């Protein structure tokens, strides 16, 4: 019993993550998560571009000049 208890305390995060992933896959809610992740990445990229416009332009120019 102690071995099982040690296993649970050591890997409880992975077990919980696996259960949540299984529930999301069974209900089809993973599609919503994909949309949310893409939306957040788009917002982050737009904000990054807005704040670092000159740096991005100079890096892209260097890459294009190397080609």
C-alpha positions in Angstrom: 0.0 0.0 0.0 2.9 2.4 0.7 4.3 1.8 -2.7 1.0 2.8 -4.3 0.7 5.9 -2.0 4.3 6.9 -2.9 3.4 6.5 -6.6 0.4 8.7 -6.3 2.2 11.4 -4.4 5.1 11.4 -6.9 3.0 11.4 -10.1 -0.3 13.1 -9.0 0.3 16.0 -11.4 0.7 13.7 -14.4 -2.3 11.6 -13.4 -4.5 14.7 -13.0 -3.3 16.0 -16.3 -4.0 12.7 -18.0 -7.5 12.7 -16.6 -8.2 16.2 -17.7 -6.8 15.5 -21.2 -9.0 12.4 -21.5 -12.1 14.4 -20.5 -11.3 17.2 -23.0 -10.8 14.6 -25.8 -14.0 12.8 -25.0 -16.1 15.9 -24.9 -14.5 17.6 -27.9 -13.6 20.6 -25.8 -10.0 20.5 -27.1 -11.2 22.3 -30.2 -12.1 25.3 -28.0 -8.7 25.1 -26.3 -7.0 25.2 -29.7 -9.0 28.2 -30.7 -8.1 30.0 -27.4 -4.4 29.2 -27.8 -4.3 30.5 -31.3 -6.2 33.6 -30.3 -3.8 34.3 -27.4 -0.8 33.7 -29.6 -2.2 36.1 -32.2 -2.8 38.8 -29.5 0.7 38.3 -28.1 2.4 38.5 -31.6 0.4 41.6 -32.5 1.4 43.3 -29.2 5.0 42.3 -29.6 5.1 43.6 -33.1 3.5 46.9 -32.0 6.1 47.4 -29.3 9.2 46.2 -31.2 8.4 47.3 -34.8 11.8 48.8 -35.6 13.7 45.8 -34.2 11.6 43.4 -36.2 12.0 45.4 -39.4 15.8 45.5 -39.0 16.1 41.8 -38.3 13.9 40.9 -41.3 16.0 43.2 -43.5 19.2 41.5 -42.3 17.6 38.1 -43.1 16.5 39.2 -46.5 19.9 40.8 -47.3 21.6 37.4 -46.5 19.5 35.6 -49.1 
